[in-house]
């Protein structure tokens, strides 16, 4: 009776299943990288534009704002620059010898590689919890079937580098915390962990809450598990440093100096000069020059207009719109600003939307129901959920602040949750494992898989895209997508679609 469920569980927890998940991710994100025209919707033109600016210099710090309009904002004071500077090096090598299309596709595959390595590191990280390998693998599999995951990974965007840095940083943090619990002080590991967190905040400024969460966690572990007198702590730090090899000391010192120096130069000067760690373009360059910078110009225009008639200060009204927006913008398809039909926004497909709402809604309920058996004895999961909670609360706070200021839901995009969602999915998987037994586990897995195939991964892009979404004059991209679209239309139920506001 239980053999079917056992077979499914055994397969999902195998390394073969995870490797298949990784291959699936590379294929679907590679499909988008090869097919979709430049630029795509997630600010790809903006990111490559900054890469080109950094390709003209060797330093990661831009000292002088280019003259004239500022289509990329204030590049001298923008804190999220490290990705663009790093990507400028392969761009320097590729662009003189390749066409724009070949250069963009090559850079896209660098991003895919970063994201794929991040998935491998996330697996290592999540397996440190008490979740079974089958739960971790299932969470990663469903994650790569979220339509905007390959859509993001298959284009030039700084979030892809952060998907690599985050699990690496959290693995280092957990290891450092474990050593502190054992009353061991590994100074090189602690300094490297902190340095990587500082560098992460220079890739995307939204990493700052994660930096804060990591710092608070390590201080908490130090306070609770390693209550040593100050002179003992200093002595242990000195002893740990003396045990390092010379090259380790050099690398650790250089990493710390560079990360602290760049962090202070960026956020410290911003705070001292503009009283804002992320000063707006208008603060730095003035209104006229910043009107060519799309996001800032949009917000500026909204600030001059009265709030819409349906605006409400009620946090619950905002939260309802926020959840709807995050759901819609995790499952939808969209092209970029280029071409004859820019920003064609396709609503999520019906069945996968119902499946996601059902799986996540019931999952949250089950997490609450089984919380006493899941959380108290799983410190790694507690740590990961703490980091996720800090990040989500900060994201909610920023979005709510913008909502109150401009009267509209702005920057509500599901990709902003990718940094926090995997630990939550694993917690849900652990709750489902307690709720489902025997054969029901295998049946549930098959049903969820079939529902996610109704547009999961790159299938939504293939189903909804058209000639305006592909590389112009690329007959291969056009024909292969058309052929694939004919196949998807045989089994994907596209209408009626759910309506979101």
N, C-alpha and C positions, 0 to 999 in steps of 0.2 A: 504493500500500500504506500509505503513511504519511499520506494526505490526511485520514483521519478524525481521527487524533490531532492533526494540525495545526489542523483546524477547531475542535476542542474547546478546544485550548490558546489559539488566537486569541480565541475568545469569552470564555474565563475571564479573560484578561488585559485585556479591554476595560473602559472606564469604565462601559459599559452594564451589565456583569455586576456591578460593585461597587454601582452605584446600585440594581440589582435586589435585591442582598443587603441593602442599607440599607432598601429598601421592605419586603422580607420581614420584617426585624427589627421595624420599626415596626408592621406589621400584626399580627404574632403577639404582641408584647408589649402592643399596644393591645387586642387581643382579650381578653387576661387582665385588663388594667386595667378594661375595661368589664364583663367577665363576673363576675369573682371577688368574693365578698362580703368585707367588711371585718370583722376583720383577717385577713390571710393569714399563712402559717406562719413566714415569715422575720422575725419580731419586728415586724410592721407596727404592731400596737397599741402596742407599746413606743415606736416611733419617733414616731408621731403624738401619743402622750401627752406626750413631751418637747417636741415642737413646740408643743403647747398651753401648756405651762409657760413656754416662752420667749416666746410671744405676749403674755404679761402684762407684759413688761419690754422695754426697748430694749437693754440691755447683754447681751453674750454671756456674761458671768460671773454665775453665780447665787451670791449671797453668803450666803443663808440657806436651809437645808433646810426644805421644808414640814413642818409639824407632823404628828405621828402616824405611821402605818406608811409604809414607803418602797417602794411597788410599782415605782418606777423606779430604785431603788438610791440611792447617794449622789450626788445631782445637783450638789452643790457641788464635788466632787473628781473627777468622772468626766471623763476627758480627751477623749472623743469627742463633742464638743458642737457643733462649727461647722456641721455639716449642719443640725441641728435649729434653730439660731439663724437661719440663712439662710432655711430653709423657713418659718420662722414669719412672715416678711413677706408672702409670697403668701397664707398661711393667714389672716392678719389681714384681708386685703382680701376673701377669698372667703367665709369662714365666716359673716359676718353676713348675707349675701345668698343663700347657697345651702344646700341640704339637706346632710346628712352625706354621702350618696352622691355628690352632685355635687362637693362639696368634695374628697373622697378621690380621685375619678376625676381631677379637675383636677390635684391634687398628684402623682398617679401619672404623668400625662402630662408633667409637669415632669421627673420622674425619667427617663422614656423619652427625652426630649430630651437630657438630660445624657449618657445612655448612648450615644445615637446620635451625638452630637458626638464622644464618646470614640472610637467606631469610626472616624470620619473621621480623627481625629488619630492613632489607631493605624496606619491605613493609611499616612499620611505618614511615621510613624516607621519602620515595617517596610520601606517602600520605600527607606530609606537603607541597608539591608543589600544584599548582593549577590544576594539572592533576586529572581527575576523577578516581574513584576506578576502573572502567572498563579498563582504559588505563594502570594503574599501574599493575593490575592483568594480563592483556594481555602481558605486557612487561616481567613480572616474568615467565609467562607460556612459552613464546618463549625462554627465557633465559635458562630454564632447559631442553629445547629440543635441545640446541646446543650440538652436540655429545660429545665434550670434557668436558662438565660440569659434567655429571655423571662419566666420565672416570677419572677425577681429584678427585672428591669427594669420589669415591670408592676405593681410595688407600691412603697410608701413605704419606702425603706431607704437608709441612708447609703452603702452600697457603690456605688450608682449615681453619686453625685457623685465618688467616688474613681475610678471608671472614666473620668471626664473629666479629673480632675486628673493622674492618673498619666501618660498619654501626653504631655500638655502639659509636665509637669515633665521627662520624659525627653527630649523634643525640645529643650528649653532646655538641659538638661545636655549633650547631645551637641554642640549648637552652641557652647556655652561651651568644651567640650573641644577642638573643632576649632580654635577661635581660639587657645587656648593652644598647640596643636601648631604653629600658624603664628607663635608668639611674639608674639601680640597679646593684650592684656589688656582685656577689656570689663567694667569693674567693675560697671556697671549690670546687665548680663546675669547676672553671677555672683551679685550680691546678690539679684536677683529670683528666680533659680533656687533659691537657698537659702531665701528667704522662702516661696516656694510649697511647698517640701518641708516646712518647719515647719508651714505651714497644713494640709498634707495629713495630718500626724500629729495634728492637732486635729480632723480629720473622723473618722478611725478610728485608734486608737492602734497598730494593726497596720501602719501606714505607717512606723513608726519604723525597721524594718530597711531599708526603701527609702531613707529619709533617710540612714541610715548608709552604704548602698551608694553613693549619689550623692556623698556627702562623700569617701569613700575613693577613688572613681574620679577625681574632680577633683584631689585631692591627688596621686594617682599620675600623672596627666597633667602636672600642674605639675612634679613631680619629674623625670619622664623627658624631657619635651620642652621644658621652659622653665627650664633651670638658669641662673637669673640671680642675681646678688648681691642681698642684701636691699635695699640702697639703690636698685638698679635697679628692683626689683619695686615698691617704694613710689613711685618716680618715675613708673613706667608707670601705676600706679593713679591717681595724682594727675592725670596728663595725660589719662587716659581720662575721669575725672570732669569735668575742665574743659571737655571737648568736648561734654558733654551740654547740652541746652537746659534752661532753668529749670524747665519743667513736668516734664521727665524726672527732674531731681534731686528735686523735691518728691514725685513719685509713688514713686520708688524709696525715698526716705527714710521716707516714711509707711508703705509696705509693710513695710520692714525693722523699723521700731519696733513696729508692730502685731504682726507675726508673732513677733518675739523676745519682746516683752512678754507676749503670751498664752501662748507656749510656756513661758517661765520661771514665770509665775504658775501654770500648770497642773502641769507636770512637775517644776519646781524645788521648789515648795512641797510637792508630794506626796512627793518624795524626802527633803526636809529634815524634814518632819513625821511621815511614816509609813514612811520608809525603803523606799518602794515607789513606782515611777512610776505604777502603776495600783493604788492601794490597794483592797482588797476592801471591800465594803459593811460587813461586820461590824467592820472596823478603825475605820471612821469613825462609824458610827451604833449599833453594838452588835447583838447577835444578834436580840433581840426585834423591833426595828423592821424588820430586813432579811428576816424570814421571809416577808414578802409579795412579795419580789423573787425571782421564779421561779428564774433561773439560780443565784443565790447560795444560796437555800434548798435547791435540789437538791444542790449540791456540799457544803453543810454537813451535810445528812442522810447523804450518802455517807461523809463524813469520820468520822461516828460509827459506821458499820457496818463489820464485818469485810470484807476483800476477798473477792470471789467465789472459789469453789473452783477455777475454771479460770484464775485469774489467774496470769500468768507474767512474771517480770522480763526475760525474753529479748527483746532489741530486735527480733529477727526476727519473733517472735510479734506484737509490737505493730505492726511495719511491715506484716505481712500483713493485719491487721485494718484498719489505716489505709488501705491501698490499696483494699481491698474497700469500706470505708465511703465513701471519696471517690468511687469509681466509682458505687456505688449512689446516693449523694446528689447526683450530677450528672445522673442519668438518670431519677430517680423523679418521682412526682407526689404532692403533699400539699396539703391544704387548711389552713385556719387554726383557731384555738381557738374561734371563734364557731359558732353553729348547733347543731342537735340532734345532730350527729355530728362532733365536733371531731377534728382531727389524723388524718384518714383517710389513711394512708400506703400508696401503691400502689407495688409493686416495679417496677423497670425492665422495659420490654418486651424480648422475647427477641432479635429480630434486630438491633435497634440496639445492644444490649449486646454481642452477639458482634462486630458491626462495629467498635465503638469499641475493644474489647479487641484485635482483630486489627490495626486500623489503627495504634493507638498502640504496641502491642507490637512489631510489625514495624518501625514507624517508629523506635523507640528503638534497635533492633538496627542498622538502616541508618545512623542517625546515628553510631553507634560505628564502623561499617564504613567510612563515607566521611568520617570526622572530619578526616583529614589534608588532604582536598581542599576541605572546607567552611570550617573555622574559621581556619586560619593567616592567610588573606588577607582576612578580613572583620571588621575592627575594630568596626563598628557591631553586628554580631551578637554578637561577644564581649562587648561592653558590656551588651547587653540580656540575654544569658544569665547574665552575672554578677549583674545585679540580680535576675533570676528565681531564681537559685540561692540568693542571700542570703535572699530572702523565704521560699522553700520550706524551707530549713534552719531558719530561725527558727520557722516554723509547725510543722514536725516536732518541734522541741525543746520548744515550748510544749505541744503535744499529748502528747508522751511524758512530760513533767513531770506533767501532769494525770493521765495513765494510771498512773504510779507512785504518785501521791498518793492517788487515789481508787479505783484498781483497775478502772477502766472507761474505755472509749473515749468521750470527751466532745468536743463541738464539732467533730465530723468531718463537714464539709459541703463539697461540691464547689465551692460559690460562693466559698470562700476561696482557691481556686486561680485564679480568673478573672484576677487581677492578674498572674499569672506565666506563664500557659499559652500565650499567643499567640506569643511568641518561640520557645518550644519547638516549637509546631506549625509555624512557618515553617522551623525547622531540619530538622524531619522532612520537610517538603515539598521542601526542597532535596535531601535524601537520596533521596527517592522519585524526583525528577527525574533523578538519576543512575542509579537502578536500572531505571526504566522507559524504554522507547524506542518511538518511532513510534506505531503503532496501539495498543499496549498501554496507553499513557497515557490515550487516550480511553476504552478499554474499562474500565480501572480506575476512571476518574472516574465513568462511568455506573453501575457496580456499587456504588460507595460511595454515590453519590447515592440510588439505589434503596433501599439498606439504611438510610440515615439518614432516609428518608421513612417508615420503619417506626416512627414515634414521635418524629421530630426536631422541635425547636422546640416550638410550642404543641400539636402533635398528641398528645403524651402527656397533657397536661392535658385536651384535648377528649375523648380516648378514655376516660380513667379518671374524669372528674368526674361529679357527679350534682347533683341539685337542692339538696343541702346545701352545695354549693360556690359557688353563685351568689348574687347579690344577692336577698334575700328580697322577695317580691311584685313581682319584675321579670319580667313575662311574656316580654318581648323577649329578655333574657339566657337565660331557660330554653328558649325555643323554638329560638333560633338555635343554641344549644349542642347541643340534642337532635338537630336536623337535621344539624348537622355531625358529631355522634357516629355517626349512622346511616351517613354516608358513610365515616368512618374505619374502621368495623367491617367494611366491604366489602373493604378491602385491607390493613389492619394485622393481622398475626398476633400475637395477644396472649398465647397460652398454648402450651406451658408457659413460665412465667417463670423466670429465673435466681434462685437462692436466695442470699441474703446473710445473714451473721450480724452 
